[in-house]
């Protein structure tokens, strides 16, 4: 049975060294509130293009906290593209990355940053193996 968690999060971006001027590398720290409470730490690679509105990013994001009363950690994989302003963003739980009470976690994490407040909708399930 799929469950839904919603809430907000804040981010802090810190540039990291990289030896390629065309690629950006960042550490991203998150504070998450709502049905999922906790923290996240990600490493992100991004690239822009000479065309306004075209870019891409990937990230691996380790989340530690409590999801609807269950404690543990899990990893999200981000894949984002902007094609002349038209965006695609896929953020999914890495299979078998859940720990403790979040073992077996699967799901999709939607991010809405259309306002100043970042919001999430996390549709998930806990699979028993």
N, CA, C and O atoms as CSV, one atom per row, in Angstrom:
chain,resi,resn,atom,element,x,y,z
A,1,UNK,N,N,0.841,-1.177,0.000
A,1,UNK,CA,C,0.000,0.000,0.000
A,1,UNK,C,C,0.892,1.248,0.000
A,1,UNK,O,O,1.740,1.413,0.877
A,2,UNK,N,N,0.695,2.106,-0.972
A,2,UNK,CA,C,1.481,3.331,-1.083
A,2,UNK,C,C,0.989,4.357,-0.068
A,2,UNK,O,O,-0.213,4.559,0.100
A,3,UNK,N,N,1.933,4.993,0.598
A,3,UNK,CA,C,1.640,6.074,1.533
A,3,UNK,C,C,2.188,7.364,0.969
A,3,UNK,O,O,3.037,7.349,0.078
A,4,UNK,N,N,1.706,8.481,1.485
A,4,UNK,CA,C,2.167,9.789,1.031
A,4,UNK,C,C,2.614,10.614,2.237
A,4,UNK,O,O,1.901,10.724,3.234
A,5,UNK,N,N,3.814,11.192,2.121
A,5,UNK,CA,C,4.339,12.120,3.116
A,5,UNK,C,C,4.502,13.478,2.440
A,5,UNK,O,O,4.925,13.553,1.287
A,6,UNK,N,N,4.168,14.542,3.153
A,6,UNK,CA,C,4.314,15.892,2.609
A,6,UNK,C,C,4.979,16.789,3.645
A,6,UNK,O,O,4.960,16.504,4.842
A,7,UNK,N,N,5.559,17.864,3.165
A,7,UNK,CA,C,6.175,18.826,4.063
A,7,UNK,C,C,7.037,19.819,3.315
A,7,UNK,O,O,6.868,20.040,2.116
A,8,UNK,N,N,7.966,20.414,4.049
A,8,UNK,CA,C,8.848,21.441,3.498
A,8,UNK,C,C,10.299,21.109,3.823
A,8,UNK,O,O,10.587,20.278,4.684
A,9,UNK,N,N,11.208,21.778,3.112
A,9,UNK,CA,C,12.622,21.634,3.442
A,9,UNK,C,C,13.372,22.897,3.049
A,9,UNK,O,O,12.952,23.654,2.174
A,10,UNK,N,N,14.493,23.096,3.722
A,10,UNK,CA,C,15.398,24.192,3.387
A,10,UNK,C,C,16.732,23.589,2.965
A,10,UNK,O,O,17.077,22.476,3.364
A,11,UNK,N,N,17.480,24.335,2.153
A,11,UNK,CA,C,18.761,23.855,1.658
A,11,UNK,C,C,19.840,24.912,1.851
A,11,UNK,O,O,19.576,26.114,1.838
A,12,UNK,N,N,21.061,24.425,2.032
A,12,UNK,CA,C,22.262,25.266,2.049
A,12,UNK,C,C,23.233,24.633,1.067
A,12,UNK,O,O,23.547,23.448,1.176
A,13,UNK,N,N,23.714,25.427,0.097
A,13,UNK,CA,C,24.629,24.954,-0.934
A,13,UNK,C,C,26.045,25.441,-0.635
A,13,UNK,O,O,26.258,26.622,-0.358
A,14,UNK,N,N,27.011,24.525,-0.694
A,14,UNK,CA,C,28.426,24.863,-0.531
A,14,UNK,C,C,29.194,24.335,-1.734
A,14,UNK,O,O,29.200,23.128,-1.976
A,15,UNK,N,N,29.853,25.230,-2.508
A,15,UNK,CA,C,30.647,24.772,-3.651
A,15,UNK,C,C,31.780,23.854,-3.211
A,15,UNK,O,O,32.390,24.063,-2.162
A,16,UNK,N,N,32.052,22.848,-4.014
A,16,UNK,CA,C,33.164,21.920,-3.786
A,16,UNK,C,C,34.128,22.017,-4.962
A,16,UNK,O,O,33.720,22.392,-6.061
A,17,UNK,N,N,35.400,21.686,-4.748
A,17,UNK,CA,C,36.372,21.790,-5.845
A,17,UNK,C,C,36.096,20.765,-6.945
A,17,UNK,O,O,35.631,19.654,-6.692
A,18,UNK,N,N,36.397,21.178,-8.160
A,18,UNK,CA,C,36.305,20.296,-9.329
A,18,UNK,C,C,37.286,20.838,-10.365
A,18,UNK,O,O,37.549,22.040,-10.411
A,19,UNK,N,N,37.819,19.957,-11.184
A,19,UNK,CA,C,38.849,20.386,-12.137
A,19,UNK,C,C,38.308,20.605,-13.548
A,19,UNK,O,O,39.040,20.438,-14.523
A,20,UNK,N,N,37.030,20.977,-13.666
A,20,UNK,CA,C,36.410,21.213,-14.969
A,20,UNK,C,C,35.548,22.464,-14.857
A,20,UNK,O,O,34.573,22.481,-14.106
A,21,UNK,N,N,35.904,23.514,-15.602
A,21,UNK,CA,C,35.185,24.787,-15.512
A,21,UNK,C,C,33.735,24.707,-15.969
A,21,UNK,O,O,32.930,25.560,-15.593
A,22,UNK,N,N,33.381,23.705,-16.770
A,22,UNK,CA,C,32.023,23.602,-17.296
A,22,UNK,C,C,31.064,22.910,-16.329
A,22,UNK,O,O,29.846,23.000,-16.487
A,23,UNK,N,N,31.614,22.220,-15.327
A,23,UNK,CA,C,30.791,21.431,-14.405
A,23,UNK,C,C,30.866,22.033,-13.013
A,23,UNK,O,O,31.947,22.368,-12.528
A,24,UNK,N,N,29.703,22.168,-12.370
A,24,UNK,CA,C,29.641,22.623,-10.989
A,24,UNK,C,C,29.503,21.436,-10.060
A,24,UNK,O,O,28.882,20.430,-10.405
A,25,UNK,N,N,30.089,21.559,-8.872
A,25,UNK,CA,C,30.003,20.503,-7.855
A,25,UNK,C,C,29.651,21.172,-6.537
A,25,UNK,O,O,30.291,22.146,-6.140
A,26,UNK,N,N,28.627,20.647,-5.851
A,26,UNK,CA,C,28.139,21.258,-4.618
A,26,UNK,C,C,27.845,20.197,-3.566
A,26,UNK,O,O,27.476,19.064,-3.877
A,27,UNK,N,N,28.021,20.602,-2.305
A,27,UNK,CA,C,27.450,19.847,-1.198
A,27,UNK,C,C,26.167,20.567,-0.843
A,27,UNK,O,O,26.135,21.795,-0.774
A,28,UNK,N,N,25.105,19.800,-0.616
A,28,UNK,CA,C,23.810,20.367,-0.284
A,28,UNK,C,C,23.370,19.773,1.049
A,28,UNK,O,O,23.233,18.557,1.181
A,29,UNK,N,N,23.151,20.635,2.032
A,29,UNK,CA,C,22.625,20.201,3.329
A,29,UNK,C,C,21.168,20.609,3.414
A,29,UNK,O,O,20.812,21.744,3.097
A,30,UNK,N,N,20.309,19.659,3.851
A,30,UNK,CA,C,18.868,19.887,3.932
A,30,UNK,C,C,18.400,19.745,5.371
A,30,UNK,O,O,18.922,18.935,6.138
A,31,UNK,N,N,17.400,20.552,5.719
A,31,UNK,CA,C,16.616,20.358,6.928
A,31,UNK,C,C,15.185,20.107,6.460
A,31,UNK,O,O,14.602,20.925,5.748
A,32,UNK,N,N,14.631,18.972,6.866
A,32,UNK,CA,C,13.343,18.523,6.353
A,32,UNK,C,C,12.320,18.523,7.484
A,32,UNK,O,O,12.604,18.068,8.592
A,33,UNK,N,N,11.113,19.044,7.188
A,33,UNK,CA,C,10.030,19.087,8.173
A,33,UNK,C,C,8.757,18.547,7.552
A,33,UNK,O,O,8.596,18.559,6.331
A,34,UNK,N,N,7.854,18.074,8.394
A,34,UNK,CA,C,6.576,17.542,7.930
A,34,UNK,C,C,6.448,16.088,8.320
A,34,UNK,O,O,6.896,15.680,9.392
A,35,UNK,N,N,5.823,15.290,7.431
A,35,UNK,CA,C,5.661,13.858,7.696
A,35,UNK,C,C,7.007,13.140,7.709
A,35,UNK,O,O,7.154,12.103,8.357
A,36,UNK,N,N,7.976,13.680,7.007
A,36,UNK,CA,C,9.374,13.256,7.060
A,36,UNK,C,C,10.133,14.374,7.758
A,36,UNK,O,O,10.142,15.509,7.284
A,37,UNK,N,N,10.768,14.060,8.878
A,37,UNK,CA,C,11.579,15.059,9.579
A,37,UNK,C,C,13.000,14.528,9.674
A,37,UNK,O,O,13.220,13.345,9.933
A,38,UNK,N,N,13.958,15.415,9.461
A,38,UNK,CA,C,15.342,14.990,9.555
A,38,UNK,C,C,16.256,15.888,8.764
A,38,UNK,O,O,15.978,17.066,8.540
A,39,UNK,N,N,17.362,15.292,8.346
A,39,UNK,CA,C,18.374,16.034,7.605
A,39,UNK,C,C,18.773,15.246,6.368
A,39,UNK,O,O,18.592,14.030,6.294
A,40,UNK,N,N,19.316,15.965,5.407
A,40,UNK,CA,C,19.851,15.347,4.205
A,40,UNK,C,C,21.198,15.943,3.878
A,40,UNK,O,O,21.453,17.117,4.143
A,41,UNK,N,N,22.048,15.136,3.308
A,41,UNK,CA,C,23.333,15.615,2.805
A,41,UNK,C,C,23.538,15.010,1.432
A,41,UNK,O,O,23.532,13.791,1.261
A,42,UNK,N,N,23.722,15.896,0.448
A,42,UNK,CA,C,23.854,15.445,-0.940
A,42,UNK,C,C,25.139,15.982,-1.541
A,42,UNK,O,O,25.706,16.973,-1.081
A,43,UNK,N,N,25.577,15.298,-2.577
A,43,UNK,CA,C,26.611,15.829,-3.448
A,43,UNK,C,C,26.006,15.905,-4.840
A,43,UNK,O,O,25.441,14.935,-5.344
A,44,UNK,N,N,26.136,17.086,-5.454
A,44,UNK,CA,C,25.465,17.373,-6.711
A,44,UNK,C,C,26.486,17.793,-7.762
A,44,UNK,O,O,27.418,18.545,-7.477
A,45,UNK,N,N,26.293,17.294,-8.983
A,45,UNK,CA,C,27.036,17.765,-10.153
A,45,UNK,C,C,26.034,18.443,-11.074
A,45,UNK,O,O,24.930,17.939,-11.279
A,46,UNK,N,N,26.421,19.587,-11.630
A,46,UNK,CA,C,25.507,20.315,-12.511
A,46,UNK,C,C,26.283,20.907,-13.683
A,46,UNK,O,O,27.501,21.082,-13.633
A,47,UNK,N,N,25.535,21.205,-14.731
A,47,UNK,CA,C,26.124,21.837,-15.907
A,47,UNK,C,C,25.075,22.749,-16.532
A,47,UNK,O,O,23.897,22.403,-16.615
A,48,UNK,N,N,25.523,23.905,-16.964
A,48,UNK,CA,C,24.683,24.807,-17.736
A,48,UNK,C,C,25.142,24.780,-19.183
A,48,UNK,O,O,26.180,24.197,-19.497
A,49,UNK,N,N,24.387,25.398,-20.053
A,49,UNK,CA,C,24.760,25.463,-21.460
A,49,UNK,C,C,24.687,26.921,-21.909
A,49,UNK,O,O,24.164,27.760,-21.176
A,50,UNK,N,N,25.198,27.239,-23.089
A,50,UNK,CA,C,25.079,28.615,-23.597
A,50,UNK,C,C,23.633,29.023,-23.903
A,50,UNK,O,O,23.345,30.210,-24.056
A,51,UNK,N,N,22.735,28.054,-23.990
A,51,UNK,CA,C,21.328,28.344,-24.269
A,51,UNK,C,C,20.609,28.605,-22.954
A,51,UNK,O,O,20.611,27.754,-22.064
A,52,UNK,N,N,19.993,29.777,-22.827
A,52,UNK,CA,C,19.270,30.136,-21.616
A,52,UNK,C,C,18.170,29.115,-21.333
A,52,UNK,O,O,17.380,28.784,-22.217
A,53,UNK,N,N,18.124,28.618,-20.094
A,53,UNK,CA,C,17.086,27.672,-19.703
A,53,UNK,C,C,17.417,26.218,-19.952
A,53,UNK,O,O,16.564,25.355,-19.743
A,54,UNK,N,N,18.639,25.913,-20.397
A,54,UNK,CA,C,19.043,24.518,-20.604
A,54,UNK,C,C,20.178,24.166,-19.643
A,54,UNK,O,O,21.197,24.854,-19.587
A,55,UNK,N,N,19.984,23.091,-18.894
A,55,UNK,CA,C,20.951,22.679,-17.874
A,55,UNK,C,C,20.628,21.257,-17.431
A,55,UNK,O,O,19.605,20.692,-17.817
A,56,UNK,N,N,21.507,20.690,-16.623
A,56,UNK,CA,C,21.262,19.370,-16.057
A,56,UNK,C,C,21.953,19.217,-14.728
A,56,UNK,O,O,22.939,19.894,-14.437
A,57,UNK,N,N,21.409,18.298,-13.908
A,57,UNK,CA,C,22.083,17.968,-12.658
A,57,UNK,C,C,21.777,16.541,-12.257
A,57,UNK,O,O,20.742,15.982,-12.620
A,58,UNK,N,N,22.691,15.964,-11.503
A,58,UNK,CA,C,22.505,14.672,-10.842
A,58,UNK,C,C,22.980,14.840,-9.407
A,58,UNK,O,O,23.852,15.663,-9.126
A,59,UNK,N,N,22.400,14.055,-8.497
A,59,UNK,CA,C,22.817,14.126,-7.096
A,59,UNK,C,C,22.507,12.816,-6.399
A,59,UNK,O,O,21.576,12.096,-6.761
A,60,UNK,N,N,23.308,12.531,-5.398
A,60,UNK,CA,C,23.056,11.442,-4.456
A,60,UNK,C,C,22.860,12.102,-3.099
A,60,UNK,O,O,23.686,12.904,-2.662
A,61,UNK,N,N,21.756,11.758,-2.434
A,61,UNK,CA,C,21.259,12.489,-1.270
A,61,UNK,C,C,20.917,11.498,-0.155
A,61,UNK,O,O,19.949,10.747,-0.275
A,62,UNK,N,N,21.707,11.490,0.939
A,62,UNK,CA,C,21.438,10.589,2.069
A,62,UNK,C,C,20.558,11.319,3.072
A,62,UNK,O,O,20.925,12.377,3.583
A,63,UNK,N,N,19.388,10.740,3.347
A,63,UNK,CA,C,18.413,11.309,4.255
A,63,UNK,C,C,18.427,10.495,5.550
A,63,UNK,O,O,18.396,9.265,5.511
A,64,UNK,N,N,18.472,11.177,6.693
A,64,UNK,CA,C,18.411,10.527,7.998
A,64,UNK,C,C,17.309,11.193,8.798
A,64,UNK,O,O,17.292,12.415,8.949
A,65,UNK,N,N,16.380,10.382,9.316
A,65,UNK,CA,C,15.300,10.985,10.085
A,65,UNK,C,C,14.192,10.019,10.401
A,65,UNK,O,O,14.403,8.816,10.552
A,66,UNK,N,N,12.980,10.587,10.500
A,66,UNK,CA,C,11.790,9.828,10.865
A,66,UNK,C,C,10.709,10.072,9.822
A,66,UNK,O,O,10.384,11.217,9.508
A,67,UNK,N,N,10.158,8.992,9.289
A,67,UNK,CA,C,9.119,9.035,8.265
A,67,UNK,C,C,7.865,8.387,8.847
A,67,UNK,O,O,7.828,7.178,9.077
A,68,UNK,N,N,6.835,9.210,9.084
A,68,UNK,CA,C,5.599,8.712,9.707
A,68,UNK,C,C,5.916,7.818,10.906
A,68,UNK,O,O,5.359,6.729,11.037
A,69,UNK,N,N,6.814,8.282,11.781
A,69,UNK,CA,C,7.122,7.578,13.022
A,69,UNK,C,C,8.162,6.483,12.926
A,69,UNK,O,O,8.503,5.882,13.944
A,70,UNK,N,N,8.678,6.202,11.745
A,70,UNK,CA,C,9.705,5.170,11.567
A,70,UNK,C,C,11.061,5.831,11.359
A,70,UNK,O,O,11.203,6.700,10.499
A,71,UNK,N,N,12.053,5.427,12.136
A,71,UNK,CA,C,13.386,6.046,12.086
A,71,UNK,C,C,14.344,5.236,11.233
A,71,UNK,O,O,14.256,4.010,11.155
A,72,UNK,N,N,15.256,5.948,10.598
A,72,UNK,CA,C,16.298,5.306,9.810
A,72,UNK,C,C,16.863,6.277,8.801
A,72,UNK,O,O,16.712,7.492,8.926
A,73,UNK,N,N,17.516,5.721,7.801
A,73,UNK,CA,C,18.071,6.535,6.721
A,73,UNK,C,C,17.796,5.841,5.394
A,73,UNK,O,O,17.455,4.659,5.345
A,74,UNK,N,N,17.953,6.606,4.325
A,74,UNK,CA,C,17.810,6.083,2.973
A,74,UNK,C,C,18.490,7.058,2.025
A,74,UNK,O,O,18.851,8.168,2.416
A,75,UNK,N,N,18.665,6.636,0.773
A,75,UNK,CA,C,19.359,7.451,-0.217
A,75,UNK,C,C,18.413,7.755,-1.371
A,75,UNK,O,O,17.714,6.875,-1.874
A,76,UNK,N,N,18.407,9.024,-1.778
A,76,UNK,CA,C,17.665,9.465,-2.952
A,76,UNK,C,C,18.643,9.718,-4.095
A,76,UNK,O,O,19.737,10.239,-3.878
A,77,UNK,N,N,18.249,9.351,-5.302
A,77,UNK,CA,C,19.016,9.684,-6.496
A,77,UNK,C,C,18.210,10.701,-7.290
A,77,UNK,O,O,17.041,10.471,-7.600
A,78,UNK,N,N,18.850,11.847,-7.626
A,78,UNK,CA,C,18.217,12.941,-8.373
A,78,UNK,C,C,18.717,12.930,-9.819
A,78,UNK,O,O,19.891,12.676,-10.086
A,79,UNK,N,N,17.791,13.213,-10.748
A,79,UNK,CA,C,18.119,13.361,-12.162
A,79,UNK,C,C,17.255,14.504,-12.687
A,79,UNK,O,O,16.039,14.364,-12.817
A,80,UNK,N,N,17.892,15.637,-12.988
A,80,UNK,CA,C,17.132,16.795,-13.439
A,80,UNK,C,C,17.659,17.352,-14.746
A,80,UNK,O,O,18.869,17.434,-14.956
A,81,UNK,N,N,16.731,17.741,-15.634
A,81,UNK,CA,C,17.079,18.367,-16.909
A,81,UNK,C,C,16.184,19.577,-17.137
A,81,UNK,O,O,15.002,19.570,-16.792
A,82,UNK,N,N,16.771,20.613,-17.724
A,82,UNK,CA,C,16.007,21.756,-18.215
A,82,UNK,C,C,16.306,21.854,-19.709
A,82,UNK,O,O,17.467,21.928,-20.112
A,83,UNK,N,N,15.266,21.854,-20.518
A,83,UNK,CA,C,15.395,21.947,-21.962
A,83,UNK,C,C,14.696,23.237,-22.405
A,83,UNK,O,O,13.495,23.254,-22.674
A,84,UNK,N,N,15.497,24.329,-22.472
A,84,UNK,CA,C,14.982,25.648,-22.840
A,84,UNK,C,C,13.786,26.044,-21.981
A,84,UNK,O,O,12.795,26.597,-22.459
A,85,UNK,N,N,13.924,25.732,-20.670
A,85,UNK,CA,C,12.906,26.122,-19.701
A,85,UNK,C,C,11.920,25.038,-19.329
A,85,UNK,O,O,11.230,25.157,-18.316
A,86,UNK,N,N,11.834,23.974,-20.128
A,86,UNK,CA,C,10.938,22.861,-19.812
A,86,UNK,C,C,11.703,21.859,-18.947
A,86,UNK,O,O,12.700,21.285,-19.385
A,87,UNK,N,N,11.231,21.655,-17.725
A,87,UNK,CA,C,11.980,20.842,-16.780
A,87,UNK,C,C,11.462,19.432,-16.608
A,87,UNK,O,O,10.263,19.169,-16.708
A,88,UNK,N,N,12.395,18.530,-16.345
A,88,UNK,CA,C,12.117,17.154,-15.952
A,88,UNK,C,C,12.928,16.886,-14.695
A,88,UNK,O,O,14.131,17.149,-14.663
A,89,UNK,N,N,12.283,16.366,-13.664
A,89,UNK,CA,C,12.996,16.030,-12.436
A,89,UNK,C,C,12.494,14.688,-11.935
A,89,UNK,O,O,11.297,14.505,-11.713
A,90,UNK,N,N,13.417,13.748,-11.757
A,90,UNK,CA,C,13.108,12.438,-11.206
A,90,UNK,C,C,13.975,12.259,-9.966
A,90,UNK,O,O,15.200,12.361,-10.033
A,91,UNK,N,N,13.322,11.991,-8.824
A,91,UNK,CA,C,14.032,11.737,-7.575
A,91,UNK,C,C,13.433,10.467,-6.984
A,91,UNK,O,O,12.258,10.441,-6.618
A,92,UNK,N,N,14.242,9.414,-6.891
A,92,UNK,CA,C,13.755,8.124,-6.415
A,92,UNK,C,C,14.651,7.567,-5.329
A,92,UNK,O,O,15.842,7.871,-5.265
A,93,UNK,N,N,14.052,6.738,-4.467
A,93,UNK,CA,C,14.817,6.021,-3.452
A,93,UNK,C,C,15.694,4.985,-4.151
A,93,UNK,O,O,15.212,4.226,-4.992
A,94,UNK,N,N,16.971,4.955,-3.805
A,94,UNK,CA,C,17.877,3.932,-4.319
A,94,UNK,C,C,17.457,2.588,-3.714
A,94,UNK,O,O,17.333,2.485,-2.494
A,95,UNK,N,N,17.234,1.556,-4.539
A,95,UNK,CA,C,16.795,0.262,-4.016
A,95,UNK,C,C,17.719,-0.267,-2.924
A,95,UNK,O,O,18.943,-0.202,-3.036
A,96,UNK,N,N,17.104,-0.791,-1.865
A,96,UNK,CA,C,17.805,-1.427,-0.739
A,96,UNK,C,C,18.703,-0.478,0.043
A,96,UNK,O,O,19.629,-0.925,0.719
A,97,UNK,N,N,18.441,0.837,-0.039
A,97,UNK,CA,C,19.251,1.796,0.714
A,97,UNK,C,C,18.660,2.117,2.088
A,97,UNK,O,O,19.330,2.755,2.900
A,98,UNK,N,N,17.433,1.697,2.369
A,98,UNK,CA,C,16.805,1.990,3.657
A,98,UNK,C,C,17.446,1.213,4.791
A,98,UNK,O,O,17.835,0.056,4.627
A,99,UNK,N,N,17.554,1.867,5.959
A,99,UNK,CA,C,18.136,1.229,7.136
A,99,UNK,C,C,17.136,1.256,8.286
A,99,UNK,O,O,16.146,1.986,8.255
A,100,UNK,N,N,17.418,0.446,9.298
A,100,UNK,CA,C,16.638,0.393,10.541
A,100,UNK,C,C,15.153,0.206,10.229
A,100,UNK,O,O,14.799,-0.735,9.520
A,101,UNK,N,N,14.285,1.066,10.731
A,101,UNK,CA,C,12.844,0.917,10.513
A,101,UNK,C,C,12.412,1.323,9.103
A,101,UNK,O,O,11.235,1.207,8.759
A,102,UNK,N,N,13.355,1.797,8.287
A,102,UNK,CA,C,13.058,2.155,6.901
A,102,UNK,C,C,13.630,1.136,5.908
A,102,UNK,O,O,13.703,1.410,4.710
A,103,UNK,N,N,14.030,-0.029,6.402
A,103,UNK,CA,C,14.500,-1.099,5.531
A,103,UNK,C,C,13.364,-1.500,4.594
A,103,UNK,O,O,12.228,-1.682,5.034
A,104,UNK,N,N,13.665,-1.637,3.315
A,104,UNK,CA,C,12.663,-1.998,2.325
A,104,UNK,C,C,11.942,-0.806,1.716
A,104,UNK,O,O,10.997,-0.982,0.947
A,105,UNK,N,N,12.378,0.414,2.054
A,105,UNK,CA,C,11.734,1.617,1.535
A,105,UNK,C,C,11.930,1.739,0.027
A,105,UNK,O,O,13.036,1.561,-0.482
A,106,UNK,N,N,10.848,2.042,-0.678
A,106,UNK,CA,C,10.871,2.370,-2.095
A,106,UNK,C,C,9.983,3.591,-2.277
A,106,UNK,O,O,9.057,3.805,-1.494
A,107,UNK,N,N,10.251,4.391,-3.295
A,107,UNK,CA,C,9.360,5.516,-3.528
A,107,UNK,C,C,9.929,6.585,-4.421
A,107,UNK,O,O,11.079,6.531,-4.855
A,108,UNK,N,N,9.068,7.576,-4.683
A,108,UNK,CA,C,9.388,8.717,-5.525
A,108,UNK,C,C,9.172,9.995,-4.731
A,108,UNK,O,O,8.134,10.170,-4.092
A,109,UNK,N,N,10.157,10.889,-4.774
A,109,UNK,CA,C,10.177,12.128,-4.008
A,109,UNK,C,C,10.008,13.283,-4.997
A,109,UNK,O,O,10.906,13.556,-5.793
A,110,UNK,N,N,8.871,13.954,-4.948
A,110,UNK,CA,C,8.620,15.087,-5.839
A,110,UNK,C,C,8.998,16.375,-5.119
A,110,UNK,O,O,8.677,16.551,-3.944
A,111,UNK,N,N,9.676,17.270,-5.816
A,111,UNK,CA,C,10.105,18.549,-5.258
A,111,UNK,C,C,9.382,19.672,-5.981
A,111,UNK,O,O,9.375,19.731,-7.210
A,112,UNK,N,N,8.772,20.563,-5.204
A,112,UNK,CA,C,8.115,21.752,-5.751
A,112,UNK,C,C,8.845,22.969,-5.203
A,112,UNK,O,O,8.706,23.308,-4.028
A,113,UNK,N,N,9.624,23.623,-6.059
A,113,UNK,CA,C,10.332,24.834,-5.643
A,113,UNK,C,C,9.817,26.046,-6.409
A,113,UNK,O,O,10.567,26.976,-6.708
A,114,UNK,N,N,8.505,26.018,-6.725
A,114,UNK,CA,C,7.914,27.117,-7.483
A,114,UNK,C,C,7.682,28.359,-6.627
A,114,UNK,O,O,7.429,29.439,-7.162
A,115,UNK,N,N,7.765,28.218,-5.317
A,115,UNK,CA,C,7.643,29.377,-4.429
A,115,UNK,C,C,8.933,29.471,-3.614
A,115,UNK,O,O,9.854,28.677,-3.805
A,116,UNK,N,N,8.992,30.437,-2.712
A,116,UNK,CA,C,10.193,30.581,-1.885
A,116,UNK,C,C,10.371,29.399,-0.946
A,116,UNK,O,O,11.490,29.092,-0.535
A,117,UNK,N,N,9.268,28.735,-0.603
A,117,UNK,CA,C,9.321,27.582,0.285
A,117,UNK,C,C,9.387,26.308,-0.548
A,117,UNK,O,O,8.513,26.065,-1.381
A,118,UNK,N,N,10.414,25.496,-0.330
A,118,UNK,CA,C,10.531,24.208,-1.024
A,118,UNK,C,C,9.580,23.217,-0.355
A,118,UNK,O,O,9.606,23.050,0.865
A,119,UNK,N,N,8.743,22.563,-1.158
A,119,UNK,CA,C,7.799,21.582,-0.657
A,119,UNK,C,C,8.131,20.222,-1.276
A,119,UNK,O,O,8.709,20.146,-2.360
A,120,UNK,N,N,7.758,19.149,-0.570
A,120,UNK,CA,C,7.934,17.808,-1.113
A,120,UNK,C,C,6.651,17.003,-0.978
A,120,UNK,O,O,5.843,17.219,-0.074
A,121,UNK,N,N,6.492,16.069,-1.909
A,121,UNK,CA,C,5.480,15.025,-1.842
A,121,UNK,C,C,6.241,13.721,-2.045
A,121,UNK,O,O,6.863,13.509,-3.086
A,122,UNK,N,N,6.186,12.853,-1.044
A,122,UNK,CA,C,6.951,11.615,-1.066
A,122,UNK,C,C,5.959,10.450,-1.054
A,122,UNK,O,O,5.365,10.143,-0.020
A,123,UNK,N,N,5.786,9.808,-2.208
A,123,UNK,CA,C,4.943,8.616,-2.319
A,123,UNK,C,C,5.854,7.404,-2.130
A,123,UNK,O,O,6.804,7.209,-2.888
A,124,UNK,N,N,5.553,6.585,-1.104
A,124,UNK,CA,C,6.480,5.512,-0.743
A,124,UNK,C,C,5.736,4.272,-0.263
A,124,UNK,O,O,4.532,4.292,-0.007
A,125,UNK,N,N,6.499,3.206,-0.155
A,125,UNK,CA,C,6.024,1.957,0.408
A,125,UNK,C,C,7.198,1.315,1.135
A,125,UNK,O,O,8.357,1.581,0.819
A,126,UNK,N,N,6.892,0.475,2.102
A,126,UNK,CA,C,7.902,-0.327,2.788
A,126,UNK,C,C,7.680,-1.769,2.378
A,126,UNK,O,O,6.706,-2.393,2.800
A,127,UNK,N,N,8.563,-2.300,1.566
A,127,UNK,CA,C,8.443,-3.673,1.060
A,127,UNK,C,C,9.108,-4.624,2.035
A,127,UNK,O,O,10.219,-4.379,2.506
A,128,UNK,N,N,8.417,-5.709,2.331
A,128,UNK,CA,C,8.979,-6.755,3.184
A,128,UNK,C,C,9.592,-7.808,2.270
A,128,UNK,O,O,8.925,-8.335,1.380
A,129,UNK,N,N,10.873,-8.108,2.500
A,129,UNK,CA,C,11.558,-9.102,1.645
A,129,UNK,C,C,11.676,-10.409,2.368
A,129,UNK,O,O,12.219,-11.370,1.823
